[in-house]
Amino acid sequence: MQALMPMPSQTQTARALTPVVIALLASTLLADTSKLNIRTKNHLPAEEQRKQQMERLAKQYDLSKYTITRDIIIERGAINHSSPVLTLNLRFLDNDDLALSAYVHEQGHWYLMERHRPGNPQLFEDLQRTFPNLDYRVPGGDGELRSSYFHIAVCLLEWQAMEELVGAERGRKVIEWKQKDHYKAIYAILLSQREQVESVLNRNGVKW
């Protein structure tokens, strides 16, 4: 006659279930961090399409590390900008990688504003000293000296995020495409002197 196995005690059962419960809670919390509060400015079909694209990307990729603000406006005809509310236009509806890069780029601005504000003056001086004579005029930069130097940091944060999200090859293709489109001098510095840019950011504690 086969001996009956003793039933586990409540304590043993609780111990066995604890890791499972913790894992389930962790996955729930992780999913919550990627939820975005996206609204459309004019309630247009194309704006809704962009909203759905970003919601899909937020489910496809874990954006929690790169999400400082969750409030996002989709607005046709707007220039992408980070504040006062992160706003994305309708460009890149047909290219997920470029759409994703626009998102993490603007979140990079939020990183500097919210998590690195006291260190920004020193960061600016270090970037200007390391990369003197930056062509900040459009299309080389954004048209303003100080913010163009900060864009060097933001664009590297963008590149680093894209590498982690879509891989090194696709991430580099995004940066190469953008270098031909806008902020040409800034992205050129990243492509030709990335190690120097990374050194500046490391010295100043700039990291996702």
Stockholm file with secondary structure:
# STOCKHOLM 1.0

chainA/1-208         MQALMPMPSQTQTARALTPVVIALLASTLLADTSKLNIRTKNHLPAEEQRKQQMERLAKQYDLSKYTITRDIIIERGAINHSSPVLTLNLRFLDNDDLALSAYVHEQGHWYLMERHRPGNPQLFEDLQRTFPNLDYRVPGGDGELRSSYFHIAVCLLEWQAMEELVGAERGRKVIEWKQKDHYKAIYAILLSQREQVESVLNRNGVKW
#=GR chainA/1-208 SS CCCCCCCCCHHHHHHHHHHHHHHHHHHHHHHHHTCCEEEESSCCHHHHHHHHHHHHHHHHSCCGGGCSCCEEEECTTCCCBCSSSEEECSTTTTCHHHHHHHHHHHHHHHHHHHHSGGGHHHHHHHHHHHSTTCCCSTTTSSSCHHHHHHHHHHHHHHHHHHHHHHCHHHHHHHHHHHHTTSSHHHHHHHHHHHHHHHHHHHHTTCCC
#=GC SS_cons         CCCCCCCCCHHHHHHHHHHHHHHHHHHHHHHHHTCCEEEESSCCHHHHHHHHHHHHHHHHSCCGGGCSCCEEEECTTCCCBCSSSEEECSTTTTCHHHHHHHHHHHHHHHHHHHHSGGGHHHHHHHHHHHSTTCCCSTTTSSSCHHHHHHHHHHHHHHHHHHHHHHCHHHHHHHHHHHHTTSSHHHHHHHHHHHHHHHHHHHHTTCCC
//
